[in-house]
Amino acid sequence: MKMARFDVLSTESAAIGGMVAGSDMYIRLGLMYSSGRSVPLDRVAAHMWFNIAALKGERDAARMRRELSEEMAPEEVAAAQRAAREWLTTH
């Protein structure tokens, strides 16, 4: 799974290619991966980013994650949850 490169500056922001982003960037990444806009369509990555956004306080992210999970196999959801935990552990 290919994901955007992130270097965390704090728990509330991250640097993406030198650009500082708030927690709303995680929703944007989820939307990009869920629609295939500018990146290959990847529901696992989209779910992961929505999950991270929800954990960072983005209210709409939980709804988006839930809607997306309805289109995913249980194995895909499990993979997305593992990826989110791994990302949060390392960042």
mmCIF file as gemmi writes it, N, C-alpha and C atoms, coordinates in Angstrom:
data_model
loop_
_atom_site.group_PDB
_atom_site.id
_atom_site.type_symbol
_atom_site.label_atom_id
_atom_site.label_alt_id
_atom_site.label_comp_id
_atom_site.label_asym_id
_atom_site.label_entity_id
_atom_site.label_seq_id
_atom_site.pdbx_PDB_ins_code
_atom_site.Cartn_x
_atom_site.Cartn_y
_atom_site.Cartn_z
_atom_site.occupancy
_atom_site.B_iso_or_equiv
_atom_site.pdbx_formal_charge
_atom_site.auth_seq_id
_atom_site.auth_asym_id
_atom_site.pdbx_PDB_model_num
ATOM 1 N N . MET Axp A 1 ? 0.843 -1.165 0 1 0 ? 1 A 1
ATOM 2 C CA . MET Axp A 1 ? 0 0 0 1 0 ? 1 A 1
ATOM 3 C C . MET Axp A 1 ? 0.892 1.233 0 1 0 ? 1 A 1
ATOM 4 N N . LYS Axp A 2 ? 0.675 2.142 -0.927 1 0 ? 2 A 1
ATOM 5 C CA . LYS Axp A 2 ? 1.433 3.388 -0.979 1 0 ? 2 A 1
ATOM 6 C C . LYS Axp A 2 ? 0.631 4.477 -0.302 1 0 ? 2 A 1
ATOM 7 N N . MET Axp A 3 ? 1.297 5.196 0.582 1 0 ? 3 A 1
ATOM 8 C CA . MET Axp A 3 ? 0.642 6.293 1.285 1 0 ? 3 A 1
ATOM 9 C C . MET Axp A 3 ? 1.529 7.526 1.221 1 0 ? 3 A 1
ATOM 10 N N . ALA Axp A 4 ? 0.904 8.665 1.455 1 0 ? 4 A 1
ATOM 11 C CA . ALA Axp A 4 ? 1.655 9.919 1.451 1 0 ? 4 A 1
ATOM 12 C C . ALA Axp A 4 ? 2.711 9.899 2.541 1 0 ? 4 A 1
ATOM 13 N N . ARG Axp A 5 ? 3.812 10.554 2.315 1 0 ? 5 A 1
ATOM 14 C CA . ARG Axp A 5 ? 4.912 10.625 3.283 1 0 ? 5 A 1
ATOM 15 C C . ARG Axp A 5 ? 4.587 11.673 4.323 1 0 ? 5 A 1
ATOM 16 N N . PHE Axp A 6 ? 4.638 11.308 5.576 1 0 ? 6 A 1
ATOM 17 C CA . PHE Axp A 6 ? 4.335 12.21 6.681 1 0 ? 6 A 1
ATOM 18 C C . PHE Axp A 6 ? 5.483 12.246 7.668 1 0 ? 6 A 1
ATOM 19 N N . ASP Axp A 7 ? 5.805 13.403 8.165 1 0 ? 7 A 1
ATOM 20 C CA . ASP Axp A 7 ? 6.711 13.59 9.292 1 0 ? 7 A 1
ATOM 21 C C . ASP Axp A 7 ? 5.942 14.405 10.315 1 0 ? 7 A 1
ATOM 22 N N . VAL Axp A 8 ? 5.674 13.824 11.459 1 0 ? 8 A 1
ATOM 23 C CA . VAL Axp A 8 ? 4.851 14.499 12.45 1 0 ? 8 A 1
ATOM 24 C C . VAL Axp A 8 ? 5.647 15.55 13.2 1 0 ? 8 A 1
ATOM 25 N N . LEU Axp A 9 ? 5.064 16.735 13.313 1 0 ? 9 A 1
ATOM 26 C CA . LEU Axp A 9 ? 5.656 17.82 14.079 1 0 ? 9 A 1
ATOM 27 C C . LEU Axp A 9 ? 5.071 17.859 15.479 1 0 ? 9 A 1
ATOM 28 N N . SER Axp A 10 ? 3.822 17.48 15.624 1 0 ? 10 A 1
ATOM 29 C CA . SER Axp A 10 ? 3.156 17.415 16.922 1 0 ? 10 A 1
ATOM 30 C C . SER Axp A 10 ? 1.974 16.473 16.778 1 0 ? 10 A 1
ATOM 31 N N . THR Axp A 11 ? 1.225 16.277 17.848 1 0 ? 11 A 1
ATOM 32 C CA . THR Axp A 11 ? 0.065 15.396 17.757 1 0 ? 11 A 1
ATOM 33 C C . THR Axp A 11 ? -1.058 16.009 16.941 1 0 ? 11 A 1
ATOM 34 N N . GLU Axp A 12 ? -1.032 17.291 16.71 1 0 ? 12 A 1
ATOM 35 C CA . GLU Axp A 12 ? -2.106 17.946 15.983 1 0 ? 12 A 1
ATOM 36 C C . GLU Axp A 12 ? -1.733 18.405 14.576 1 0 ? 12 A 1
ATOM 37 N N . SER Axp A 13 ? -0.481 18.254 14.164 1 0 ? 13 A 1
ATOM 38 C CA . SER Axp A 13 ? -0.112 18.686 12.828 1 0 ? 13 A 1
ATOM 39 C C . SER Axp A 13 ? 0.942 17.766 12.255 1 0 ? 13 A 1
ATOM 40 N N . ALA Axp A 14 ? 1.099 17.837 10.95 1 0 ? 14 A 1
ATOM 41 C CA . ALA Axp A 14 ? 2.091 17.013 10.279 1 0 ? 14 A 1
ATOM 42 C C . ALA Axp A 14 ? 2.657 17.804 9.108 1 0 ? 14 A 1
ATOM 43 N N . ALA Axp A 15 ? 3.86 17.452 8.689 1 0 ? 15 A 1
ATOM 44 C CA . ALA Axp A 15 ? 4.473 18.092 7.527 1 0 ? 15 A 1
ATOM 45 C C . ALA Axp A 15 ? 4.346 17.142 6.352 1 0 ? 15 A 1
ATOM 46 N N . ILE Axp A 16 ? 3.782 17.627 5.289 1 0 ? 16 A 1
ATOM 47 C CA . ILE Axp A 16 ? 3.629 16.83 4.077 1 0 ? 16 A 1
ATOM 48 C C . ILE Axp A 16 ? 4.416 17.54 2.991 1 0 ? 16 A 1
ATOM 49 N N . GLY Axp A 17 ? 5.532 16.953 2.624 1 0 ? 17 A 1
ATOM 50 C CA . GLY Axp A 17 ? 6.358 17.582 1.603 1 0 ? 17 A 1
ATOM 51 C C . GLY Axp A 17 ? 6.715 19.005 1.96 1 0 ? 17 A 1
ATOM 52 N N . GLY Axp A 18 ? 6.967 19.291 3.228 1 0 ? 18 A 1
ATOM 53 C CA . GLY Axp A 18 ? 7.34 20.627 3.655 1 0 ? 18 A 1
ATOM 54 C C . GLY Axp A 18 ? 6.171 21.523 3.998 1 0 ? 18 A 1
ATOM 55 N N . MET Axp A 19 ? 4.942 21.081 3.72 1 0 ? 19 A 1
ATOM 56 C CA . MET Axp A 19 ? 3.758 21.885 4.004 1 0 ? 19 A 1
ATOM 57 C C . MET Axp A 19 ? 3.168 21.429 5.334 1 0 ? 19 A 1
ATOM 58 N N . VAL Axp A 20 ? 2.939 22.338 6.242 1 0 ? 20 A 1
ATOM 59 C CA . VAL Axp A 20 ? 2.357 21.99 7.535 1 0 ? 20 A 1
ATOM 60 C C . VAL Axp A 20 ? 0.849 21.855 7.368 1 0 ? 20 A 1
ATOM 61 N N . ALA Axp A 21 ? 0.292 20.77 7.93 1 0 ? 21 A 1
ATOM 62 C CA . ALA Axp A 21 ? -1.133 20.494 7.787 1 0 ? 21 A 1
ATOM 63 C C . ALA Axp A 21 ? -1.745 20.183 9.135 1 0 ? 21 A 1
ATOM 64 N N . GLY Axp A 22 ? -2.998 20.561 9.302 1 0 ? 22 A 1
ATOM 65 C CA . GLY Axp A 22 ? -3.739 20.207 10.502 1 0 ? 22 A 1
ATOM 66 C C . GLY Axp A 22 ? -4.457 18.884 10.304 1 0 ? 22 A 1
ATOM 67 N N . SER Axp A 23 ? -5.294 18.537 11.262 1 0 ? 23 A 1
ATOM 68 C CA . SER Axp A 23 ? -5.973 17.249 11.213 1 0 ? 23 A 1
ATOM 69 C C . SER Axp A 23 ? -6.922 17.135 10.021 1 0 ? 23 A 1
ATOM 70 N N . ASP Axp A 24 ? -7.357 18.255 9.44 1 0 ? 24 A 1
ATOM 71 C CA . ASP Axp A 24 ? -8.225 18.18 8.262 1 0 ? 24 A 1
ATOM 72 C C . ASP Axp A 24 ? -7.504 17.565 7.06 1 0 ? 24 A 1
ATOM 73 N N . MET Axp A 25 ? -6.164 17.576 7.073 1 0 ? 25 A 1
ATOM 74 C CA . MET Axp A 25 ? -5.421 16.976 5.97 1 0 ? 25 A 1
ATOM 75 C C . MET Axp A 25 ? -5.659 15.467 5.917 1 0 ? 25 A 1
ATOM 76 N N . TYR Axp A 26 ? -5.886 14.845 7.079 1 0 ? 26 A 1
ATOM 77 C CA . TYR Axp A 26 ? -6.137 13.407 7.094 1 0 ? 26 A 1
ATOM 78 C C . TYR Axp A 26 ? -7.445 13.084 6.372 1 0 ? 26 A 1
ATOM 79 N N . ILE Axp A 27 ? -8.459 13.935 6.543 1 0 ? 27 A 1
ATOM 80 C CA . ILE Axp A 27 ? -9.717 13.741 5.8 1 0 ? 27 A 1
ATOM 81 C C . ILE Axp A 27 ? -9.47 13.916 4.315 1 0 ? 27 A 1
ATOM 82 N N . ARG Axp A 28 ? -8.692 14.911 3.958 1 0 ? 28 A 1
ATOM 83 C CA . ARG Axp A 28 ? -8.395 15.129 2.537 1 0 ? 28 A 1
ATOM 84 C C . ARG Axp A 28 ? -7.702 13.913 1.934 1 0 ? 28 A 1
ATOM 85 N N . LEU Axp A 29 ? -6.775 13.335 2.676 1 0 ? 29 A 1
ATOM 86 C CA . LEU Axp A 29 ? -6.108 12.127 2.186 1 0 ? 29 A 1
ATOM 87 C C . LEU Axp A 29 ? -7.111 10.98 2.044 1 0 ? 29 A 1
ATOM 88 N N . GLY Axp A 30 ? -7.994 10.833 3.013 1 0 ? 30 A 1
ATOM 89 C CA . GLY Axp A 30 ? -9.031 9.801 2.916 1 0 ? 30 A 1
ATOM 90 C C . GLY Axp A 30 ? -9.906 9.993 1.697 1 0 ? 30 A 1
ATOM 91 N N . LEU Axp A 31 ? -10.281 11.229 1.436 1 0 ? 31 A 1
ATOM 92 C CA . LEU Axp A 31 ? -11.105 11.519 0.262 1 0 ? 31 A 1
ATOM 93 C C . LEU Axp A 31 ? -10.346 11.237 -1.037 1 0 ? 31 A 1
ATOM 94 N N . MET Axp A 32 ? -9.082 11.593 -1.07 1 0 ? 32 A 1
ATOM 95 C CA . MET Axp A 32 ? -8.275 11.336 -2.271 1 0 ? 32 A 1
ATOM 96 C C . MET Axp A 32 ? -8.209 9.838 -2.562 1 0 ? 32 A 1
ATOM 97 N N . TYR Axp A 33 ? -7.895 9.044 -1.535 1 0 ? 33 A 1
ATOM 98 C CA . TYR Axp A 33 ? -7.764 7.602 -1.739 1 0 ? 33 A 1
ATOM 99 C C . TYR Axp A 33 ? -9.112 6.935 -1.987 1 0 ? 33 A 1
ATOM 100 N N . SER Axp A 34 ? -10.188 7.442 -1.394 1 0 ? 34 A 1
ATOM 101 C CA . SER Axp A 34 ? -11.499 6.816 -1.596 1 0 ? 34 A 1
ATOM 102 C C . SER Axp A 34 ? -12.074 7.117 -2.973 1 0 ? 34 A 1
ATOM 103 N N . SER Axp A 35 ? -11.627 8.205 -3.583 1 0 ? 35 A 1
ATOM 104 C CA . SER Axp A 35 ? -12.138 8.581 -4.905 1 0 ? 35 A 1
ATOM 105 C C . SER Axp A 35 ? -11.141 8.296 -6.022 1 0 ? 35 A 1
ATOM 106 N N . GLY Axp A 36 ? -9.887 8.04 -5.666 1 0 ? 36 A 1
ATOM 107 C CA . GLY Axp A 36 ? -8.866 7.849 -6.693 1 0 ? 36 A 1
ATOM 108 C C . GLY Axp A 36 ? -8.44 9.16 -7.322 1 0 ? 36 A 1
ATOM 109 N N . ARG Axp A 37 ? -8.671 10.263 -6.63 1 0 ? 37 A 1
ATOM 110 C CA . ARG Axp A 37 ? -8.315 11.593 -7.143 1 0 ? 37 A 1
ATOM 111 C C . ARG Axp A 37 ? -6.849 11.883 -6.814 1 0 ? 37 A 1
ATOM 112 N N . SER Axp A 38 ? -6.024 11.99 -7.825 1 0 ? 38 A 1
ATOM 113 C CA . SER Axp A 38 ? -4.595 12.305 -7.727 1 0 ? 38 A 1
ATOM 114 C C . SER Axp A 38 ? -3.752 11.141 -7.204 1 0 ? 38 A 1
ATOM 115 N N . VAL Axp A 39 ? -4.384 10.068 -6.782 1 0 ? 39 A 1
ATOM 116 C CA . VAL Axp A 39 ? -3.699 8.866 -6.296 1 0 ? 39 A 1
ATOM 117 C C . VAL Axp A 39 ? -4.516 7.659 -6.764 1 0 ? 39 A 1
ATOM 118 N N . PRO Axp A 40 ? -3.909 6.476 -6.788 1 0 ? 40 A 1
ATOM 119 C CA . PRO Axp A 40 ? -4.7 5.293 -7.132 1 0 ? 40 A 1
ATOM 120 C C . PRO Axp A 40 ? -5.789 5.046 -6.078 1 0 ? 40 A 1
ATOM 121 N N . LEU Axp A 41 ? -6.96 4.608 -6.518 1 0 ? 41 A 1
ATOM 122 C CA . LEU Axp A 41 ? -8.037 4.268 -5.6 1 0 ? 41 A 1
ATOM 123 C C . LEU Axp A 41 ? -7.548 3.193 -4.637 1 0 ? 41 A 1
ATOM 124 N N . ASP Axp A 42 ? -7.724 3.429 -3.34 1 0 ? 42 A 1
ATOM 125 C CA . ASP Axp A 42 ? -7.249 2.492 -2.314 1 0 ? 42 A 1
ATOM 126 C C . ASP Axp A 42 ? -8.14 2.647 -1.087 1 0 ? 42 A 1
ATOM 127 N N . ARG Axp A 43 ? -9.14 1.755 -0.972 1 0 ? 43 A 1
ATOM 128 C CA . ARG Axp A 43 ? -10.095 1.861 0.135 1 0 ? 43 A 1
ATOM 129 C C . ARG Axp A 43 ? -9.437 1.608 1.488 1 0 ? 43 A 1
ATOM 130 N N . VAL Axp A 44 ? -8.44 0.732 1.531 1 0 ? 44 A 1
ATOM 131 C CA . VAL Axp A 44 ? -7.744 0.462 2.795 1 0 ? 44 A 1
ATOM 132 C C . VAL Axp A 44 ? -7.036 1.733 3.275 1 0 ? 44 A 1
ATOM 133 N N . ALA Axp A 45 ? -6.312 2.386 2.381 1 0 ? 45 A 1
ATOM 134 C CA . ALA Axp A 45 ? -5.626 3.632 2.749 1 0 ? 45 A 1
ATOM 135 C C . ALA Axp A 45 ? -6.64 4.712 3.122 1 0 ? 45 A 1
ATOM 136 N N . ALA Axp A 46 ? -7.74 4.808 2.382 1 0 ? 46 A 1
ATOM 137 C CA . ALA Axp A 46 ? -8.765 5.81 2.683 1 0 ? 46 A 1
ATOM 138 C C . ALA Axp A 46 ? -9.343 5.587 4.078 1 0 ? 46 A 1
ATOM 139 N N . HIS Axp A 47 ? -9.681 4.347 4.393 1 0 ? 47 A 1
ATOM 140 C CA . HIS Axp A 47 ? -10.226 4.014 5.711 1 0 ? 47 A 1
ATOM 141 C C . HIS Axp A 47 ? -9.216 4.371 6.8 1 0 ? 47 A 1
ATOM 142 N N . MET Axp A 48 ? -7.948 4.05 6.548 1 0 ? 48 A 1
ATOM 143 C CA . MET Axp A 48 ? -6.895 4.363 7.513 1 0 ? 48 A 1
ATOM 144 C C . MET Axp A 48 ? -6.845 5.864 7.799 1 0 ? 48 A 1
ATOM 145 N N . TRP Axp A 49 ? -6.843 6.685 6.746 1 0 ? 49 A 1
ATOM 146 C CA . TRP Axp A 49 ? -6.765 8.138 6.932 1 0 ? 49 A 1
ATOM 147 C C . TRP Axp A 49 ? -8.015 8.682 7.602 1 0 ? 49 A 1
ATOM 148 N N . PHE Axp A 50 ? -9.21 8.153 7.254 1 0 ? 50 A 1
ATOM 149 C CA . PHE Axp A 50 ? -10.429 8.584 7.938 1 0 ? 50 A 1
ATOM 150 C C . PHE Axp A 50 ? -10.364 8.214 9.417 1 0 ? 50 A 1
ATOM 151 N N . ASN Axp A 51 ? -9.829 7.041 9.724 1 0 ? 51 A 1
ATOM 152 C CA . ASN Axp A 51 ? -9.696 6.599 11.106 1 0 ? 51 A 1
ATOM 153 C C . ASN Axp A 51 ? -8.78 7.553 11.882 1 0 ? 51 A 1
ATOM 154 N N . ILE Axp A 52 ? -7.66 7.895 11.295 1 0 ? 52 A 1
ATOM 155 C CA . ILE Axp A 52 ? -6.713 8.818 11.944 1 0 ? 52 A 1
ATOM 156 C C . ILE Axp A 52 ? -7.365 10.19 12.122 1 0 ? 52 A 1
ATOM 157 N N . ALA Axp A 53 ? -8.074 10.652 11.103 1 0 ? 53 A 1
ATOM 158 C CA . ALA Axp A 53 ? -8.756 11.944 11.203 1 0 ? 53 A 1
ATOM 159 C C . ALA Axp A 53 ? -9.776 11.937 12.34 1 0 ? 53 A 1
ATOM 160 N N . ALA Axp A 54 ? -10.52 10.845 12.468 1 0 ? 54 A 1
ATOM 161 C CA . ALA Axp A 54 ? -11.511 10.739 13.544 1 0 ? 54 A 1
ATOM 162 C C . ALA Axp A 54 ? -10.823 10.786 14.906 1 0 ? 54 A 1
ATOM 163 N N . LEU Axp A 55 ? -9.709 10.1 15.025 1 0 ? 55 A 1
ATOM 164 C CA . LEU Axp A 55 ? -8.969 10.111 16.283 1 0 ? 55 A 1
ATOM 165 C C . LEU Axp A 55 ? -8.391 11.485 16.6 1 0 ? 55 A 1
ATOM 166 N N . LYS Axp A 56 ? -8.144 12.284 15.568 1 0 ? 56 A 1
ATOM 167 C CA . LYS Axp A 56 ? -7.607 13.635 15.75 1 0 ? 56 A 1
ATOM 168 C C . LYS Axp A 56 ? -8.711 14.676 15.936 1 0 ? 56 A 1
ATOM 169 N N . GLY Axp A 57 ? -9.973 14.214 15.984 1 0 ? 57 A 1
ATOM 170 C CA . GLY Axp A 57 ? -11.066 15.126 16.299 1 0 ? 57 A 1
ATOM 171 C C . GLY Axp A 57 ? -11.901 15.614 15.138 1 0 ? 57 A 1
ATOM 172 N N . GLU Axp A 58 ? -11.676 15.111 13.947 1 0 ? 58 A 1
ATOM 173 C CA . GLU Axp A 58 ? -12.483 15.528 12.794 1 0 ? 58 A 1
ATOM 174 C C . GLU Axp A 58 ? -13.826 14.799 12.837 1 0 ? 58 A 1
ATOM 175 N N . ARG Axp A 59 ? -14.902 15.535 13.071 1 0 ? 59 A 1
ATOM 176 C CA . ARG Axp A 59 ? -16.224 14.947 13.289 1 0 ? 59 A 1
ATOM 177 C C . ARG Axp A 59 ? -16.748 14.144 12.109 1 0 ? 59 A 1
ATOM 178 N N . ASP Axp A 60 ? -16.577 14.624 10.901 1 0 ? 60 A 1
ATOM 179 C CA . ASP Axp A 60 ? -17.117 13.938 9.726 1 0 ? 60 A 1
ATOM 180 C C . ASP Axp A 60 ? -16.348 12.671 9.377 1 0 ? 60 A 1
ATOM 181 N N . ALA Axp A 61 ? -15.159 12.529 9.895 1 0 ? 61 A 1
ATOM 182 C CA . ALA Axp A 61 ? -14.301 11.399 9.52 1 0 ? 61 A 1
ATOM 183 C C . ALA Axp A 61 ? -14.901 10.062 9.936 1 0 ? 61 A 1
ATOM 184 N N . ALA Axp A 62 ? -15.51 9.993 11.107 1 0 ? 62 A 1
ATOM 185 C CA . ALA Axp A 62 ? -16.1 8.727 11.557 1 0 ? 62 A 1
ATOM 186 C C . ALA Axp A 62 ? -17.234 8.3 10.628 1 0 ? 62 A 1
ATOM 187 N N . ARG Axp A 63 ? -18.036 9.251 10.195 1 0 ? 63 A 1
ATOM 188 C CA . ARG Axp A 63 ? -19.128 8.947 9.261 1 0 ? 63 A 1
ATOM 189 C C . ARG Axp A 63 ? -18.565 8.46 7.932 1 0 ? 63 A 1
ATOM 190 N N . MET Axp A 64 ? -17.555 9.148 7.426 1 0 ? 64 A 1
ATOM 191 C CA . MET Axp A 64 ? -16.941 8.753 6.157 1 0 ? 64 A 1
ATOM 192 C C . MET Axp A 64 ? -16.327 7.358 6.259 1 0 ? 64 A 1
ATOM 193 N N . ARG Axp A 65 ? -15.668 7.093 7.373 1 0 ? 65 A 1
ATOM 194 C CA . ARG Axp A 65 ? -15.062 5.779 7.607 1 0 ? 65 A 1
ATOM 195 C C . ARG Axp A 65 ? -16.137 4.692 7.632 1 0 ? 65 A 1
ATOM 196 N N . ARG Axp A 66 ? -17.237 4.961 8.321 1 0 ? 66 A 1
ATOM 197 C CA . ARG Axp A 66 ? -18.333 3.992 8.423 1 0 ? 66 A 1
ATOM 198 C C . ARG Axp A 66 ? -18.949 3.718 7.048 1 0 ? 66 A 1
ATOM 199 N N . GLU Axp A 67 ? -19.193 4.774 6.276 1 0 ? 67 A 1
ATOM 200 C CA . GLU Axp A 67 ? -19.77 4.6 4.942 1 0 ? 67 A 1
ATOM 201 C C . GLU Axp A 67 ? -18.841 3.794 4.044 1 0 ? 67 A 1
ATOM 202 N N . LEU Axp A 68 ? -17.562 4.088 4.113 1 0 ? 68 A 1
ATOM 203 C CA . LEU Axp A 68 ? -16.596 3.364 3.297 1 0 ? 68 A 1
ATOM 204 C C . LEU Axp A 68 ? -16.508 1.907 3.717 1 0 ? 68 A 1
ATOM 205 N N . SER Axp A 69 ? -16.551 1.639 5.016 1 0 ? 69 A 1
ATOM 206 C CA . SER Axp A 69 ? -16.418 0.262 5.498 1 0 ? 69 A 1
ATOM 207 C C . SER Axp A 69 ? -17.567 -0.616 5.018 1 0 ? 69 A 1
ATOM 208 N N . GLU Axp A 70 ? -18.726 -0.022 4.714 1 0 ? 70 A 1
ATOM 209 C CA . GLU Axp A 70 ? -19.857 -0.783 4.188 1 0 ? 70 A 1
ATOM 210 C C . GLU Axp A 70 ? -19.562 -1.351 2.803 1 0 ? 70 A 1
ATOM 211 N N . GLU Axp A 71 ? -18.601 -0.768 2.101 1 0 ? 71 A 1
ATOM 212 C CA . GLU Axp A 71 ? -18.213 -1.223 0.764 1 0 ? 71 A 1
ATOM 213 C C . GLU Axp A 71 ? -17.001 -2.157 0.793 1 0 ? 71 A 1
ATOM 214 N N . MET Axp A 72 ? -16.464 -2.385 1.987 1 0 ? 72 A 1
ATOM 215 C CA . MET Axp A 72 ? -15.218 -3.134 2.114 1 0 ? 72 A 1
ATOM 216 C C . MET Axp A 72 ? -15.455 -4.52 2.702 1 0 ? 72 A 1
ATOM 217 N N . ALA Axp A 73 ? -14.58 -5.458 2.345 1 0 ? 73 A 1
ATOM 218 C CA . ALA Axp A 73 ? -14.585 -6.78 2.947 1 0 ? 73 A 1
ATOM 219 C C . ALA Axp A 73 ? -14.037 -6.665 4.369 1 0 ? 73 A 1
ATOM 220 N N . PRO Axp A 74 ? -14.446 -7.541 5.261 1 0 ? 74 A 1
ATOM 221 C CA . PRO Axp A 74 ? -13.931 -7.505 6.634 1 0 ? 74 A 1
ATOM 222 C C . PRO Axp A 74 ? -12.401 -7.528 6.697 1 0 ? 74 A 1
ATOM 223 N N . GLU Axp A 75 ? -11.77 -8.249 5.794 1 0 ? 75 A 1
ATOM 224 C CA . GLU Axp A 75 ? -10.304 -8.319 5.769 1 0 ? 75 A 1
ATOM 225 C C . GLU Axp A 75 ? -9.691 -6.966 5.432 1 0 ? 75 A 1
ATOM 226 N N . GLU Axp A 76 ? -10.357 -6.21 4.549 1 0 ? 76 A 1
ATOM 227 C CA . GLU Axp A 76 ? -9.87 -4.878 4.192 1 0 ? 76 A 1
ATOM 228 C C . GLU Axp A 76 ? -9.983 -3.923 5.376 1 0 ? 76 A 1
ATOM 229 N N . VAL Axp A 77 ? -11.104 -3.997 6.089 1 0 ? 77 A 1
ATOM 230 C CA . VAL Axp A 77 ? -11.295 -3.137 7.262 1 0 ? 77 A 1
ATOM 231 C C . VAL Axp A 77 ? -10.229 -3.465 8.307 1 0 ? 77 A 1
ATOM 232 N N . ALA Axp A 78 ? -9.996 -4.748 8.523 1 0 ? 78 A 1
ATOM 233 C CA . ALA Axp A 78 ? -8.98 -5.157 9.499 1 0 ? 78 A 1
ATOM 234 C C . ALA Axp A 78 ? -7.605 -4.65 9.086 1 0 ? 78 A 1
ATOM 235 N N . ALA Axp A 79 ? -7.281 -4.73 7.798 1 0 ? 79 A 1
ATOM 236 C CA . ALA Axp A 79 ? -5.988 -4.236 7.305 1 0 ? 79 A 1
ATOM 237 C C . ALA Axp A 79 ? -5.874 -2.727 7.507 1 0 ? 79 A 1
ATOM 238 N N . ALA Axp A 80 ? -6.959 -2.006 7.278 1 0 ? 80 A 1
ATOM 239 C CA . ALA Axp A 80 ? -6.954 -0.551 7.463 1 0 ? 80 A 1
ATOM 240 C C . ALA Axp A 80 ? -6.766 -0.193 8.936 1 0 ? 80 A 1
ATOM 241 N N . GLN Axp A 81 ? -7.409 -0.935 9.816 1 0 ? 81 A 1
ATOM 242 C CA . GLN Axp A 81 ? -7.265 -0.673 11.251 1 0 ? 81 A 1
ATOM 243 C C . GLN Axp A 81 ? -5.836 -0.955 11.714 1 0 ? 81 A 1
ATOM 244 N N . ARG Axp A 82 ? -5.251 -2.043 11.205 1 0 ? 82 A 1
ATOM 245 C CA . ARG Axp A 82 ? -3.841 -2.342 11.537 1 0 ? 82 A 1
ATOM 246 C C . ARG Axp A 82 ? -2.927 -1.231 11.033 1 0 ? 82 A 1
ATOM 247 N N . ALA Axp A 83 ? -3.169 -0.782 9.798 1 0 ? 83 A 1
ATOM 248 C CA . ALA Axp A 83 ? -2.334 0.279 9.214 1 0 ? 83 A 1
ATOM 249 C C . ALA Axp A 83 ? -2.436 1.567 10.023 1 0 ? 83 A 1
ATOM 250 N N . ALA Axp A 84 ? -3.641 1.897 10.476 1 0 ? 84 A 1
ATOM 251 C CA . ALA Axp A 84 ? -3.824 3.115 11.288 1 0 ? 84 A 1
ATOM 252 C C . ALA Axp A 84 ? -3.078 2.983 12.616 1 0 ? 84 A 1
ATOM 253 N N . ARG Axp A 85 ? -3.194 1.828 13.262 1 0 ? 85 A 1
ATOM 254 C CA . ARG Axp A 85 ? -2.47 1.618 14.521 1 0 ? 85 A 1
ATOM 255 C C . ARG Axp A 85 ? -0.967 1.718 14.306 1 0 ? 85 A 1
ATOM 256 N N . GLU Axp A 86 ? -0.465 1.106 13.249 1 0 ? 86 A 1
ATOM 257 C CA . GLU Axp A 86 ? 0.974 1.173 12.953 1 0 ? 86 A 1
ATOM 258 C C . GLU Axp A 86 ? 1.4 2.607 12.699 1 0 ? 86 A 1
ATOM 259 N N . TRP Axp A 87 ? 0.618 3.349 11.923 1 0 ? 87 A 1
ATOM 260 C CA . TRP Axp A 87 ? 0.965 4.736 11.611 1 0 ? 87 A 1
ATOM 261 C C . TRP Axp A 87 ? 0.995 5.562 12.892 1 0 ? 87 A 1
ATOM 262 N N . LEU Axp A 88 ? -0.019 5.384 13.738 1 0 ? 88 A 1
ATOM 263 C CA . LEU Axp A 88 ? -0.088 6.147 14.986 1 0 ? 88 A 1
ATOM 264 C C . LEU Axp A 88 ? 1.05 5.779 15.93 1 0 ? 88 A 1
ATOM 265 N N . THR Axp A 89 ? 1.456 4.522 15.908 1 0 ? 89 A 1
ATOM 266 C CA . THR Axp A 89 ? 2.563 4.082 16.771 1 0 ? 89 A 1
ATOM 267 C C . THR Axp A 89 ? 3.88 4.698 16.332 1 0 ? 89 A 1
ATOM 268 N N . THR Axp A 90 ? 4.09 4.828 15.043 1 0 ? 90 A 1
ATOM 269 C CA . THR Axp A 90 ? 5.359 5.338 14.539 1 0 ? 90 A 1
ATOM 270 C C . THR Axp A 90 ? 5.375 6.866 14.38 1 0 ? 90 A 1
ATOM 271 N N . HIS Axp A 91 ? 4.201 7.497 14.446 1 0 ? 91 A 1
ATOM 272 C CA . HIS Axp A 91 ? 4.155 8.943 14.29 1 0 ? 91 A 1
ATOM 273 C C . HIS Axp A 91 ? 3.585 9.577 15.517 1 0 ? 91 A 1
